[in-house]
Amino acid sequence: MEKTQINNLQIKLGSMIGKMLRDRFGKGPESIYVTITSSFVAVVIKNFLSPLEQMLLNKGKESFVYHARDIIMDELLPEIREQFYLMTGQQLVGDFYCDWNLQKKTGLLLAEIPGNELLWNSDEVLQSINNVVDEISETAQKRPLHISSIFLSNRLLLVRREGVLTRIENELIQDGFVKELLMTKKKLEKNLLEAEISRLEEILTKRISDIFVEWNFLQDKSYILIALSAK
């Protein structure tokens, strides 16, 4: 697919997702940035929080907002898959990774496209990022069996970890504590990543605007997406 076609597709997909969110939540995001590569679709959502959600947050009901969004996105994501297939003829495989930063009113949707495997860990900068994430993972649970990273664009860095779950975490998953474990791990790892922002920015020589974390517990795989500022 040519660059112009990809750009047009990104705009069209962003507009479609914005309308879907507006129809479901009563308020759409201020902006949506879609990045499509040969292997991934990343959707970064900005300034997205309905008045009802804001009221719940003001009352300390953050978990209610997350739960409601999970229910709505479970309905919405299959529609996005279908529309993407109609637009491109390509299937989005595996899980649709979804994460929110309610304080910043931002969000991430990430999906995998079958096809060419991207070139991971291609330079010193990415290896340095991997080392930092490796240390953070060890603090939170244990070092990953595999870790790799790649720039999806000049403003989006994707880090993939595999083999991170501990035995006790696997037991909790088996016992049905998936939601509780997911929320706890996200909060912990985001806090640890935020604590290392200065170090990460020094490596990247750019300011970090947002960090998203999502998991596939069944595959023991996690993605971290680091969004960089334009300047």
JORA-V997889 format. One record per residue. N is the residue number from 0. RES is the residue in one small letter. SS is DSSP state (hx for helix, st for strand, lp for the rest). BURIAL is # if it has 16 or more other ideal C-beta (glycine too) atoms within 10 Angstrom, else .. Layout:
N RES SS BURIAL
N RES SS BURIAL
This chain:
0 m lp .
1 e lp .
2 k hx .
3 t hx .
4 q hx .
5 i hx .
6 n hx .
7 n hx .
8 l hx #
9 q hx #
10 i hx .
11 k hx .
12 l hx #
13 g hx #
14 s hx .
15 m hx #
16 i hx #
17 g hx #
18 k hx .
19 m hx #
20 l hx #
21 r hx .
22 d hx .
23 r hx #
24 f hx #
25 g lp .
26 k lp #
27 g lp #
28 p lp #
29 e lp .
30 s st .
31 i st #
32 y st .
33 v st #
34 t st #
35 i st #
36 t lp #
37 s lp .
38 s lp #
39 f st #
40 v st #
41 a st #
42 v st #
43 v st #
44 i st #
45 k st #
46 n lp .
47 f lp #
48 l lp #
49 s lp #
50 p hx .
51 l hx .
52 e hx #
53 q hx .
54 m hx .
55 l hx #
56 l hx #
57 n hx .
58 k lp .
59 g lp .
60 k lp .
61 e hx .
62 s hx .
63 f hx .
64 v hx #
65 y hx #
66 h hx .
67 a hx #
68 r hx #
69 d hx .
70 i hx .
71 i hx .
72 m hx #
73 d hx .
74 e hx .
75 l hx #
76 l hx #
77 p hx .
78 e hx .
79 i hx #
80 r hx .
81 e hx .
82 q hx .
83 f hx #
84 y hx .
85 l hx .
86 m hx .
87 t hx #
88 g lp .
89 q lp .
90 q lp .
91 l st #
92 v st .
93 g st .
94 d st #
95 f st #
96 y st #
97 c st #
98 d st #
99 w st #
100 n st #
101 l lp #
102 q lp .
103 k lp .
104 k lp #
105 t st #
106 g st #
107 l st #
108 l st #
109 l st #
110 a st #
111 e st #
112 i st #
113 p lp .
114 g lp .
115 n lp .
116 e lp .
117 l lp #
118 l lp .
119 w lp .
120 n lp .
121 s lp .
122 d lp .
123 e hx .
124 v hx .
125 l hx #
126 q hx .
127 s hx #
128 i hx #
129 n hx #
130 n hx .
131 v hx #
132 v hx #
133 d hx .
134 e hx .
135 i hx #
136 s hx #
137 e hx .
138 t hx .
139 a hx #
140 q lp #
141 k lp .
142 r lp .
143 p lp #
144 l lp .
145 h st .
146 i st #
147 s st #
148 s st #
149 i st #
150 f st #
151 l st #
152 s st .
153 n lp .
154 r lp #
155 l st #
156 l st #
157 l st #
158 v st #
159 r st #
160 r st #
161 e st .
162 g lp .
163 v lp #
164 l lp #
165 t lp .
166 r hx .
167 i hx .
168 e hx #
169 n hx .
170 e hx .
171 l hx #
172 i hx #
173 q hx .
174 d lp .
175 g lp .
176 f lp .
177 v hx .
178 k hx .
179 e hx .
180 l hx #
181 l hx #
182 m hx .
183 t hx .
184 k hx #
185 k hx #
186 k hx .
187 l hx .
188 e hx #
189 k hx #
190 n hx .
191 l hx #
192 l hx #
193 e hx .
194 a hx .
195 e lp #
196 i hx .
197 s hx .
198 r hx .
199 l hx #
200 e hx .
201 e hx .
202 i hx #
203 l hx #
204 t lp .
205 k lp #
206 r lp .
207 i st #
208 s st .
209 d st #
210 i st #
211 f st #
212 v st #
213 e st #
214 w st #
215 n st .
216 f lp #
217 l lp .
218 q lp .
219 d lp #
220 k st #
221 s st #
222 y st #
223 i st #
224 l st #
225 i st #
226 a st #
227 l st #
228 s lp .
229 a lp .
230 k lp .
